[in-house]
């Protein structure tokens, strides 16, 4: 199996796991509380600026450590449900997935590969990310805020993707630090998510999402 076919297989497994986790480990109360934390629940109404923002809230409820210091992926693993080897491998990686702002170093559209450099971490590692849709959308003129799941042969996103112009690089780094300091929840990951959620609203680039076939 080549790397693109493996990616497609794991992406479909990931979508299935997302559905199971949301069904078993995320309540309506959790969803409502997350919209309040994001500042988009006003006058008893959730105010979304796009259909995609609902998926962003699902990502928040799945991956952020909002359940007594754990995320919903961990809660699902602790249920002890039977999983395939691929599901177990993916769940372990999903449990550790984190967000950051990345610079697009190269896009290889012919094989769906995007090379990303972390702008908010200490490492100079270039991550090889497989994402067919994103590789057709992005180029070296963009920055990407996303959550990466690291597997043995490649990394993939959780589906969370905010795109920004490379021209806003320094602004985004400076502004996000200020916003995170203001939010100051005690969880830097949570602060980062909230900061970039609102930066995407004010400065993000529109994008289209393609279904994996």
C-alpha positions in Angstrom: 0.0 0.0 0.0 1.5 3.4 -1.0 1.4 6.3 1.4 -1.6 8.1 -0.2 -3.7 4.9 -0.1 -2.6 4.5 3.6 -3.6 8.1 4.3 -7.1 7.5 2.7 -7.6 4.4 4.8 -6.6 6.1 8.0 -8.6 9.3 7.2 -11.7 7.2 6.9 -10.9 5.4 10.2 -10.3 8.8 11.8 -13.8 10.0 10.7 -15.4 6.9 12.1 -13.5 7.4 15.4 -14.6 11.0 15.6 -18.2 10.0 15.3 -17.9 7.4 18.0 -16.1 9.8 20.4 -18.6 12.5 19.9 -21.5 10.1 20.4 -20.2 8.4 23.5 -18.0 11.1 25.2 -19.4 14.6 24.2 -22.8 15.7 25.6 -25.0 18.5 24.6 -23.9 20.3 27.8 -20.3 19.9 26.7 -21.1 21.4 23.3 -22.9 24.3 24.9 -20.2 25.0 27.4 -17.6 25.0 24.6 -19.5 27.7 22.7 -19.6 29.8 25.8 -15.8 29.3 26.3 -15.2 30.3 22.7 -17.4 33.4 23.2 -19.9 32.6 20.5 -22.9 31.8 22.8 -24.9 35.0 23.2 -28.4 35.6 24.4 -29.0 31.8 24.6 -28.1 31.4 20.9 -24.9 29.9 19.3 -23.7 32.4 16.7 -21.7 30.8 13.9 -20.1 32.6 11.0 -19.9 29.5 8.8 -21.1 25.9 8.7 -17.5 24.8 9.2 -17.3 26.4 12.6 -19.5 23.6 13.9 -16.8 21.2 12.9 -14.3 23.4 14.7 -16.3 23.1 17.9 -16.4 19.4 17.5 -12.6 19.4 17.2 -12.4 21.4 20.4 -14.6 19.0 22.3 -12.7 16.0 20.9 -9.1 17.1 21.4 -8.8 19.8 24.0 -8.2 18.8 27.6 -11.5 20.0 29.0 -12.5 16.8 31.0 -10.6 17.1 34.3 -7.3 17.6 32.4 -8.1 15.0 29.8 -9.6 15.1 26.3 -12.5 13.1 24.9 -10.1 10.8 23.0 -8.7 9.7 26.3 -12.2 9.3 27.7 -13.1 7.1 24.8 -9.9 4.9 25.2 -10.8 4.5 28.8 -14.2 3.0 27.8 -12.2 -0.1 26.8 -14.2 -0.7 23.6 -12.8 -3.3 21.1 -10.7 -1.7 18.4 -8.8 -2.8 15.4 -5.0 -2.5 15.3 -5.3 0.6 13.0 -7.9 2.2 15.3 -5.7 1.6 18.4 -2.7 3.1 16.6 -4.7 6.1 15.5 -6.3 6.7 18.9 -2.9 6.7 20.5 -1.7 9.4 18.1 -5.0 11.3 18.3 -4.6 11.4 22.1 -1.4 13.4 21.7 -2.4 15.7 18.8 -1.7 19.4 19.4 -2.3 22.6 17.5 0.1 25.1 16.2 0.7 27.7 13.5 2.7 26.3 10.6 4.5 27.8 7.6 3.9 26.0 4.3 7.3 25.1 3.0 6.3 23.1 0.0 3.2 21.5 -1.5 3.5 18.4 -3.7 0.0 18.2 -5.3 0.9 15.1 -7.3 1.1 13.0 -4.1 -0.9 15.1 -1.6 2.1 16.0 0.5 2.5 19.3 2.4 5.7 20.1 4.2 5.1 22.3 7.3 7.4 24.1 9.7 6.1 24.8 13.2 6.2 28.5 14.0 5.2 28.3 17.7 7.4 25.3 18.9 11.0 24.9 19.6 11.8 22.3 17.0 13.1 22.9 13.5 11.6 19.6 12.3 9.7 19.8 9.0 6.5 17.7 9.1 5.4 15.7 6.2 1.6 16.0 6.1 -0.6 14.1 3.8 -3.8 15.9 2.8 -5.1 15.7 -0.7 -7.6 18.6 -0.5 -5.2 20.9 1.4 -2.3 20.2 -1.0 -4.5 21.4 -3.8 -5.5 24.5 -1.9 -2.3 25.7 -0.2 1.0 27.0 -1.5 4.0 28.8 0.0 2.0 32.0 0.3 0.0 30.7 3.2 0.2 29.8 6.9 -1.8 27.0 8.4 -3.2 26.7 11.9 -4.1 23.1 12.4 -3.9 20.1 14.8 -1.5 17.3 13.6 -1.8 13.6 14.3 1.7 12.1 13.9 1.9 8.5 12.6 5.0 6.5 11.7 5.1 7.4 8.0 3.4 10.7 7.9 1.3 13.2 9.8 -2.3 14.1 9.1 -4.7 16.8 10.3 -7.7 16.3 12.5 -9.7 18.3 10.0 -9.1 21.6 11.9 -7.7 24.0 9.4 -7.4 27.8 9.5 -5.6 29.4 6.6 -3.8 32.8 6.8 -1.7 34.9 4.4 2.1 34.6 4.9 2.1 38.4 4.9 0.4 38.3 8.3 3.0 36.0 9.9 4.5 38.4 12.4 1.1 39.9 13.2 -0.4 36.5 13.9 2.5 35.5 16.2 2.4 38.7 18.1 -1.4 39.0 18.3 -1.9 35.4 19.3 0.5 35.8 22.2 -1.4 38.8 23.4 -4.8 37.1 23.1 -3.5 34.0 24.9 -2.2 36.1 27.7 -5.6 37.8 28.0 -7.6 34.5 27.9 -5.2 32.9 30.5 -7.3 29.8 31.2 -4.4 28.0 32.7 -4.2 25.7 29.7 -1.9 27.1 26.9 -3.4 24.7 24.3 -6.9 25.9 25.1 -5.8 29.5 25.0 -4.2 29.0 21.6 -7.3 27.3 20.2 -9.5 30.2 21.3 -7.1 32.8 20.1 -6.8 31.4 16.6 -10.5 30.7 16.4 -11.1 34.5 16.7 -8.1 35.3 14.5 -9.5 33.1 11.8 -12.7 35.1 12.0 -10.9 38.4 11.6 -7.9 37.5 9.4 -8.5 34.0 8.0 -8.6 33.1 4.3 -11.7 31.2 2.9 -11.1 27.6 1.9 -13.0 24.6 0.5 -13.0 21.1 1.9 -13.0 18.0 -0.3 -14.5 14.7 0.7 -12.0 11.7 0.7 -13.0 9.1 -1.9 
